[in-house]
Amino acid sequence: MTDTGGIVTAGPDSAVNSATGECPLAASLASRMRESRSELVRRWLDRISARVTINQNQIFPTDEILDHVPLLIDGIADYLENPADEITADIPVIAKAMELGELRHAQGFDAYEILKEYEILGGVLFDFLINTADEIDEPCTRGELLTCGQRLFRAISVIQQYTTMDFLRRANERVQEREERLIRFNRAVSHEMKNRIGAAGGASAMLEEESIVRDPIQLAKFLSIITLNVAAMNQTLSSLIELSTMESGGEQARNVLLPEAAAEVKRQLREFAESRNVEVELAEDLPPIEVPAAAVELALSNYIVNAVKYRDPAQPASWVRVDGVIATDKNGVRELQVRVSDNGLGVPEPAREKLFEKFFRAHETVSEEEGSGLGLSLVRDTIESVDGRAWAEFPEGGSLFAFAVPLPS
């Protein structure tokens, strides 16, 4: 390629090359792009990290992804050199583009950030094309040069499309899952509130009986039932208000430090625990991590209430302990794990698989404690609504109920 007075000139075969879509410059550009792919990926990484709120090591968080991202550059280079080989037919490249969409969804990117990511890639590659074209001595017309640019952005557009399609598909699946979870949650809460109202109303009706009023022990019993159920309804309603704010992504959702959330739940349940001679202990080293207050307090409250209700009368002293730890799950995601352990009755082995199912009560036949069997299902749905998980473990001489919420990257 030569430049005479600002006019790009070409050899005698340029008309044929232009007509067939071939361009001598394209092959050289593609070759240089392949040779420089590691540097191009590094530039892309640097510019992405400057535009999104995520640690640079998390943009391409594994060696496998980092090593294979250059496949995208190879695919673009191949299409630049030979547009007859449609980029959509390059299975490894399309697979990598879709894998990137899955990764970005897991990392909490939004669609705008994905579009911006590929806009940055286009800028990096176009800058490379401009700077490299002047170094290559090949005959090329202006039209052929513009065609190279068009091929470049065509390839980037296709890769972006597949990344975005996979991202949006997964986002839509999450929306559907949350809608289904919300339906289950609303049904569970409705049953819980109905049962609480029934229990409080029944106890209130008993207070009209003269024999009950005259018996201090019976009177105290039914007053306690009313107080406990009204307090539980108030706590549930407060949690629902905050959960609805949290689900809508509102800025008013309340976050607190884990030690503060645990202390508040302990305060609310102090009288209940003392009435059953159970000591509620909070670990002194609870991680001072911000957590969604509504979700965590609801989960802790249900776990502690169950531990108190199903204490073991044979134990000389009954206790419930709350501790927490920062850990990594099986997928390498950092999370805050909160555990509530006790020395109570434990969970019978046949009941363990059904613990988090609605209306299931593991100790229905061995305890006189009232319950709807909805508490643990509420915990599960609530914690899952903040992308966490809930589970139980079964140590010797008691039980352990836990939940985990993901930590920001």
N, C-alpha and C positions, 0 to 999 in steps of 0.2 A: 504494500500500500504506500502511495506517495502523496505528498501534499504540495500542490503548486499554486501559490498565491491564494491559499485558503480553500482551494478546490481539491477534493479527494478524487484521484483518478484511478482507473483500473486497467488491467490488461485486456487483450482481445477476447478472452473467454468470459468476461464478466457478464455479458448479456445472457449467455447460456446458463451461467451459475445462478443468476438472479431468477431466470425463468423456472429453473428446476428447484429453487429453494436452497441450493447448495451455496456455501460461502467458505472460501479458503480460510478466512479469519476465524470462523466459528470453531473449526477443529483445533486451531492453536489456542484459542481462548479456553476451550473445554479442557485441553491438556494442562494448561497452566492452573486452571481452577482445581483440578484433581490434585496436582502437586501441592497446592496451597491450602488444601481443605482443612487441615488441622489449625492453621492460623486463622482461617475464615471462621471456623467454629469458635475459636477463642475470642475473636472480635465480637461475634454474635452474643456470646455468653456475657462479655463485659458490658455490652450495651443493654442487654436485657436486665441485668442485675442493677443497672443504674436507673431503670424505669419502673421496676416492680418492687413491692415490699416483701422480698423473700431473700433469704440468705443465698449467696452465690453458690455455695456447695449443694444447695437443694434444687437449683434450676435443672441440673443434670446430675441427680444425686448418687448414681451408681456408676461404677466403671463400665458396666455393660452398656448402659444408655449413652454415656459419654463416648465410648468407643464406636458405637454404631450410628450416632448422630451424623458423622461424616457421610453416611450412606445417602442422606438427603442431598448433600452437595454433589455426590457422584451422580445421583439421578438427574439433578438439574444440568450437570455438565453433559451427560449423555443426550439429553433432549436438545440442549443447545447445539451439539454437534450433529445430531441426526433426528430431526423432528418427525421423521416417518415412524420412528419407534415411540409411539404415544406413551407418555409418562405414566398414565393410569395402568398400563400393562406391566409396569415394573413392580412386581409383587413385594420384594423386600423394601423398596422405598415407601410404598403405600402402607405397608405394615408398620414401618417405623413412624410414619406420620400419625397413624392411628394410635400407636403406643404413646406418642407424645401427648395426644389428646387425653388419653387415660391418665397419664401422669399429671397433667395440668389440672384435671378435674380433682384428683386426689389431693393436690396441693392447695386447692381453694382459689385458683385463678378464676377470673370471669371471662366472658366471651370477648370483651373489649381488649383485655390483656393479651389474649391469643392473637387477635388481629394485629395488635401493636407489635407482638413478637415477630410475626412474619413481615410486617412492614419494616422492622429493623433489619431482618435478614435480606429483604430486597434492597435496602439501602447499602448494606455491606457488600453485597454481590455486584450491585451496579457501580459502586465506587471502584471495586476491583476491575470490572470490565473496562471502565473509562481509563484507569491508570495502566492497565495491561495492553489495551489496544494500541496505544502509542508506541509500545515497545516491540510490536510485532510487524515485520516487514512483509506484508502479504497484500496482493491486489484486492481491493474491496471498494464497492460503491457506497454512496451514502445510504441508498436503499437497503443494501445488504447489511450494513452496520445497524440500521434501525431494526431490521429483521432479527438480528442477534438479540437486541434489547427486548423485542417483543417475545422471543422464545424464552428468554430468561424469566420474564414476569409471568408468562403462561405457566411455566413449570412451578414457580413459587405459588401461584394462585391455586393450582391443582393440589399441591401438598397442603397448603393452608386449608383448602376445602375439606380434605379428608381428616385433618386434625380437628377442625371445628365440628365436623359431623359427629365424630366419635365423642367429643366433649359434650355436645348438646344432647346426644343420645343418653349419655350417662347422667347428665343433669336432669333430663326428663324422667329417667328412672327414679332418681332421688326424690323428685317432686311427687311422683306417684306413691313411692314408699311412705313419704311423710303424710300424704293425704290418707292412706290406709291406716297409718299409725294413729293419726288424729281421730279417725272414726272409732278405732278400737279404744283409744284413750277416753274419748267422750262417753262411750258406752260404759266403760269401767267406772268413771267418775260418777256418772248418773246413778249406777247401782250402789256405789259407795255412799253417796249423799242420801239416797233413799233409805238405805239401811241405818245410817246414822240418825236420820230424822225419825225413823220408826222406833229406834232404841230410846232416843230422848223422849219422844212422845209417849211411849209405853211407860217409861219410868215416871214421867210427869203425871200420867193418869193414875198410877199407883199411889201417888201422894194424896189423892183424894180419899183414899181408904183410911178410915179412922184408926184401924189397927196398926197401920204402917206409921202414921204420924205419932202414935203413942210409944212406938218401939224405937228408941234412939239408934240401935244398930241397923235396923231395917231402913230407917229414915236416912241415915248416913249413906247406906248402900245405894239407894235410888238417887239421892242427890249427887253422889259420885258418878253414877252412870250418866246423868244429865250433863254434869260439868265436863266429863271426859268427851262425850260425843259433840257437844257444842264447840268445845275447844278444837276438836279434830276437824269439824266442818269449817270453822274459821280459818284454820291453818290451810286446809285444802283450797278454799276459795282464794286466799292470799297467793298461794302458789300458782293457781290457775291464772290469775291476773298477770303475774310476772311471766309465766310460761307463754301466754298469748303474746305478750310484748316481745319476748325472746324469739319466738317462732317467726314473727313478722319482721325480724331484723331491726326493730326499733332501737333508737339510741337510748331509750329509757330503761332498757333491760339492766337489771342491777347485778353487778359483779362485786364480789367480796373476796377477801382472802380466806383460804380454807379454814385456818384456825378460828376466824370470826364466825363462819357459817356453822362450824361444829359447836362452838360455845353457845350460839343462839339456840340450836336444837337442844342442847343439854339443858339450857335454862327453861325452855318451854316444857320439857318432859321431866323436870326435877321432881315435882310433886307426885307424878305418876310412878316414877321409878322408886321414890322413897316409900310410897304406899305399899310396895311389894318387896321392900328391903333389897333392892338391887342397886349396886354402886356403878355409876356411869363414869368411866375414866377416859380422858382425852390425852393422847400422847403429847409430851412436851415438844417433840420435834416435828409436829405436823408441818409439812412444807408450806411456806408462806406464798402460795400460788393463787392468783386470781381465778375464781370459778364462777359459773353462772349460779347465782344465789338460789333461785327458785328450784332448779333441778337438783342441786346438791342437797339443799335442806330437805326437800321432799324425800329424796332417797335415804338420807341419814335418819330422818324421823321414822320412816317405815321400818328400816333395819333395826333401830334401837327399840322401837315399840315391840316388835316381834321378839327380840332377845329378852326383853323384860317380861313379856307375857308368858313366854315358854321357858322360864327359868326352871332349874332343877331343884325341887324342894329337898332333895337328899343332900345337897351341897351345904356345907357349914356357912358359906358366904357366896352370894351370887354377884357376878360382875359382868359388865359389858365394856369393851375397850375399842376405841376408835384410833386408828393410826393411818398413816399415808406414806407413800413413797413414789418417787419419780422413776419410771421404768421405760422399757422399750418393748413394744408388742412384737408378734411374730413377723410382722411386715416391716419392722424397722422404724415404726412411728413412735415418737416419744409421747408418753401419756402420764397423767397423774392417777395413781391407783389409790383408792380409799377403801379401807377394810374395817369391818365391824365384827369383832369376835366375841364369843361369850363362853361360859362354862355351863350352859343350860342343857336342855333335854337332847339337843342334837336333832338330826333329821333321819327318820327311818330310811333305810336303803331303798325300799320299793317306792318311796315318795320323791326321791331326789330328782328324777327326770322331769317331774311335773311341777316343780316348785314355782316357776314363774308363769304358770298357766292361770287364767282367770278362774276364780271361784274355787280353786284347789286349796285345801287346808291339810297340812301334813299331820297336825296333831288333833284333828277333830274328835277322835275317839279317846284321847288320853288327857284332854284338858278341858276345863269348864270355861275357859276364856272365850268371849264372843269375838266374832270376826266374819268378814264377808269373803275372805279368800281373794281379795282384789289388790292388796297392798303391794305384793311383789310384782304383779303384772303392771301396776302403775309405775313402779320403779323402773322396770325394764323399758317401757314405752317412753318414759320421761328422759332417761339417760340416753336412749337411742335418738331422741329428738335433738340432742346436742352432739350427735355423732360419736357417742360413747358406747359402752357395753356394760352389762351387769351379769354377775355369776355368783355361784356359791361353792364353797369348799367344805370338806367334812373331816376335820381333825378329830383325834381321839378326845372324848370328853367335852363336847360342845359343838359349836358350828362357827363358820366364818362366811359372811356375806360381803361382797365387794362390788365396786363399780369403778370404771375408769373413764376419764375424759381426755381427749387429745390435747396436747400442748401446742402452742403456736410454733411454727418452724423457725 
